[in-house]
Amino acid sequence: QVQLVESGGGLVQPGGSLRLSCAASGSIFSSYAMGWYRQAPGKQRELVASKASSGSTNYADSVKGRFTISRDNAKNTVYLQMNSLKPEDPAVYYCNARVGFMVYWGQGTQVTVSS
């Protein structure tokens, strides 16, 4: 069982920045494939960014050049740096871990973009 705890969400003005963090349990974090997803009201959950254990990354087209996913294996933590936030970015952001065939989710953290 892997537990994921997100933090760092909040209210930010358009053009602002936030950094989300996700702390994971487990002693083999470096082998987890980690990702960030988001779900806006009335919409399906979508992939925002992912980072494999190999270090390769993948981003949704809508966030390329603005968001950066990173991980610190020593701290069992994955981050999502979000810059130049837009009115279409608000959602609940979820951390995701894939360990073999198992998939784990955090509880989500709300991101609101408003002036």
C-alpha positions in Angstrom: 0.0 0.0 0.0 1.3 3.4 -1.0 -0.1 6.6 0.6 0.1 9.9 -1.2 -0.4 13.2 0.5 -0.6 16.4 -1.6 0.0 19.9 -0.5 0.6 23.4 -2.0 -2.8 24.1 -3.6 -4.5 27.4 -3.1 -5.7 30.7 -4.7 -3.4 32.5 -7.1 -3.9 35.3 -9.6 -3.7 34.7 -13.3 -0.1 34.7 -14.3 1.0 33.6 -10.9 2.8 30.4 -9.7 2.2 27.6 -7.3 4.2 24.5 -6.4 2.4 21.3 -5.5 4.1 18.6 -3.5 3.2 15.0 -3.1 4.8 12.9 -0.3 4.7 9.2 -0.8 5.1 6.3 1.6 7.2 3.3 0.8 10.9 2.4 0.7 11.1 2.0 -3.1 9.9 5.4 -4.1 12.6 5.6 -6.8 10.9 2.8 -8.6 7.5 4.4 -8.7 6.2 6.1 -11.8 4.7 9.4 -10.6 2.2 11.7 -12.1 -0.1 14.6 -11.6 -3.6 14.7 -12.9 -6.4 17.2 -12.6 -10.1 17.3 -12.7 -12.2 20.4 -13.2 -15.9 20.4 -12.4 -17.9 18.6 -15.0 -14.8 17.3 -16.7 -12.9 14.1 -16.8 -9.7 13.6 -14.9 -6.8 14.3 -17.2 -3.1 13.8 -17.1 -1.1 16.9 -16.5 2.5 15.6 -16.2 4.3 12.3 -15.4 7.8 11.3 -14.5 8.9 7.8 -14.8 11.5 6.1 -12.6 13.9 6.4 -15.5 13.4 10.2 -15.3 11.6 10.6 -18.6 8.7 13.1 -18.5 5.5 13.6 -20.3 3.3 16.7 -20.3 -0.2 17.6 -21.5 0.0 20.0 -24.4 -1.9 22.6 -22.5 0.8 22.9 -19.8 4.0 22.5 -21.8 6.4 25.3 -21.1 4.5 26.4 -18.0 4.5 23.4 -15.7 7.5 21.3 -14.6 7.4 17.9 -12.8 10.3 16.9 -10.7 11.0 14.3 -8.0 13.3 14.1 -5.0 13.8 10.4 -4.3 15.7 11.1 -1.1 12.5 12.8 0.2 10.0 10.5 -1.4 8.4 13.5 -2.9 7.2 14.6 -6.4 6.6 18.2 -7.2 4.6 20.2 -9.8 5.9 23.7 -10.4 3.1 25.6 -12.1 4.0 29.0 -13.7 1.9 31.4 -15.8 -1.3 30.0 -14.4 -4.3 30.6 -16.6 -8.0 30.7 -15.9 -8.4 27.3 -17.5 -6.0 25.7 -15.0 -8.2 25.6 -11.9 -9.1 22.1 -10.8 -8.4 19.5 -8.1 -4.9 18.2 -8.7 -4.2 14.6 -7.8 -1.0 12.9 -7.3 -0.7 9.4 -8.8 1.8 6.6 -8.3 2.2 3.5 -10.4 4.0 0.5 -8.8 4.0 -2.5 -11.0 0.3 -3.1 -11.8 -0.9 -1.1 -8.9 -2.2 2.5 -9.1 -2.5 4.8 -6.1 -4.1 8.2 -5.8 -3.8 11.1 -3.3 -6.8 12.9 -1.9 -6.3 15.9 -4.2 -5.5 19.6 -3.6 -7.5 22.5 -5.0 -6.0 25.0 -7.3 -8.0 28.2 -7.9 -6.9 30.9 -10.4 -8.8 34.2 -9.9 -8.2 37.9 -9.8 
